[in-house]
Amino acid sequence: MEAIQTVIRVQNIRYDKAEEALYIIDQTKLPGEEREIRLRTVEEMEEAIRALRVRGAPAIGICAAYCLYVLARSIDAPESGAFLEQFRALAQRIGNARPTAVNLSWAVRAMVETAEAHRDEPRAALLEALYEKAADIHRDDIEKCTKISEYGLTLVKDGDGILTHCNAGPLATSRYGTALGPILLGTERGMTFHVFSDETRPLLQGTRLTSYELQRAGVDVTLICDNMASIVMKNGWVQACFVGCDRVAANGDTANKIGTSGVAILAKHYGIPFYVLGPTSTIDMACPDGDHIPIEQRDPQEIKTMWYEKPMALPEVKCYNPAFDVTDHSLITAIVTEQGICRPPYTESLAALFEKKP
Ligand code: MRU
């Protein structure tokens, strides 16, 4: 129990209001080092998001919101028109730091709308509104993760084996996380799960972050290479797959960390339910299907050299390094949000989440 508390209280993003300073845990240093870094400039912020010092769709959104508050404080503009112009330009830079996770543009848009709504107020009131919006996005995510965890927990039973890919735990969000949420919540309530964590090539989020979070929480976690998912499923050790998401299209197609769609295809083959867990801020109803989701391409050195003492391929060898892939909606058993569990047809069940309630 104490272990779980340590993990869920991890402050991956921390705004110190007294000091007016934004800190993140540098996730590239985990699990070896738990180091906080302070983000002050737009260059540092863009770099932190691009280099995955802060990562995971909801966490990127939360961080971006605080970044824009910090940047707004440094804008020196005589009147509101000039302020807004500079604020929008900064927002565009932060919003473009990574393309796939829709939470980033969602949070940036919310901050710009807040600035626009308070444009005629004194500077102190405008800044306060921006701080409150960022803190709201943060608080809201904690609440959403808690609800997602509760709903997700209804899909598994004590003793189940669960396979997960990448990292969708507290480091990627806030509090319990999304895909790891039901596991942490169930463990807190005395349940036992046997979790298989895919290492998640090339950036090893499963190795460095998921196995770290689960081990520290006292969960029975077994680390496997990505190409071992099939054998653990065939052995009958997996009763459910839980993954997070970076963008869910209106038809249920889901972008998540590269390799996720392969896990879904295997799960279908072995008759194992495949669940996507994420907040409604990750659902992009303006995006009709997976073909419209922009996929981030990353540096080939992540594959060839990054983790090795010596290069593992000739320098002239070509590399293809997409950071995400799209899992077809037909492979997804259910999408778990803070508002409940959506089942196929997703065009209907997802749309219902956004219908105005009387
Ligand atoms: O490139 P990353 O590490 O930011 O990718 C993260 C993922 O793909 C996560 O599974 C996703 O963002 C969900 S986080 C709750």
Boltz pocket constraint, residues with backbone or C-beta under 6 A from the ligand:
constraints:
  - pocket:
      binder: B
      contacts: [[A, 52], [A, 54], [A, 55], [A, 56], [A, 57], [A, 58], [A, 101], [A, 165], [A, 166], [A, 167], [A, 168], [A, 169], [A, 172], [A, 173], [A, 177], [A, 178], [A, 179], [A, 205], [A, 243], [A, 244], [A, 245], [A, 246], [A, 256], [A, 257], [A, 258], [A, 277], [A, 323]]
      max_distance: 6.0
